[in-house]
Amino acid sequence: VSGTLGSRRPTILEFRNVGSLETSSWKVMDRETKKWNSYPVSTVMDMMAEAHESLGSTVSHEPVCVRVESAHCVDMQVVDLP
């Protein structure tokens, strides 16, 4: 996600099966409001990269939370730790 050094904070990726959706929906949790906001997948990738790269060579315990909702995925959560 972030250059050659790997992740700098936990990344929580949730997959949610929502059978009624025609296309997948990508969301990122706002760390301050704790609300999910929808973005295009390219924006989500940029946001994740920035969240990790902004820390430089330090590591944070604050996670980046991403949710993918689609009719073509199973309910699952993946956690990537630094």
C-alpha positions in Angstrom: 0.0 0.0 0.0 2.7 2.5 0.8 5.9 2.4 -1.3 8.6 -0.1 -0.5 8.5 -0.1 3.3 5.0 -1.6 3.8 2.2 -0.4 6.0 2.7 2.0 8.8 -0.6 1.5 10.6 -3.2 -1.3 10.9 -5.4 -1.6 7.9 -8.9 -3.1 8.5 -10.5 -4.3 5.2 -14.2 -5.4 5.5 -16.0 -7.2 2.8 -19.8 -7.2 3.0 -22.2 -9.1 0.8 -25.0 -6.9 -0.2 -27.0 -8.8 -2.8 -29.1 -5.8 -3.9 -26.1 -3.8 -5.2 -25.5 -3.6 -8.9 -21.9 -2.3 -8.6 -19.5 -2.5 -5.7 -19.3 0.3 -3.1 -16.0 1.4 -1.5 -16.1 3.2 1.8 -13.6 4.6 4.2 -14.3 5.3 7.9 -13.7 8.9 8.9 -11.4 8.7 12.0 -13.0 11.7 13.7 -16.7 11.1 13.1 -16.6 7.3 12.9 -18.9 7.4 9.9 -18.5 5.6 6.6 -18.0 7.7 3.5 -18.2 6.4 -0.1 -15.5 7.1 -2.6 -14.4 5.8 -6.0 -11.9 2.9 -5.6 -9.1 5.0 -7.0 -9.7 7.6 -4.3 -9.7 4.9 -1.6 -6.4 3.6 -2.8 -4.9 7.2 -2.8 -6.4 7.7 0.7 -4.8 4.5 2.0 -1.4 5.3 0.6 -1.5 8.8 2.1 -2.6 7.5 5.5 0.5 5.2 5.6 3.0 7.5 3.8 2.1 10.5 6.0 3.7 8.8 9.0 7.2 8.7 7.4 9.3 6.2 9.2 7.0 6.0 12.3 4.2 3.6 13.0 0.8 4.4 14.4 -1.8 2.3 16.3 -4.6 4.1 14.6 -6.1 2.0 11.9 -7.3 2.8 8.4 -10.8 1.2 8.0 -12.0 0.3 4.5 -15.3 -1.4 3.6 -16.2 -3.0 0.2 -19.9 -3.8 -0.3 -20.8 -6.0 -3.2 -23.2 -8.7 -4.4 -20.0 -10.6 -5.4 -18.1 -11.0 -2.1 -18.5 -12.9 1.1 -18.8 -11.3 4.6 -15.2 -11.2 5.8 -12.7 -9.0 7.6 -9.0 -8.9 7.0 -6.6 -7.0 9.3 -3.1 -6.1 8.1 -0.8 -5.0 10.9 2.4 -3.0 10.5 
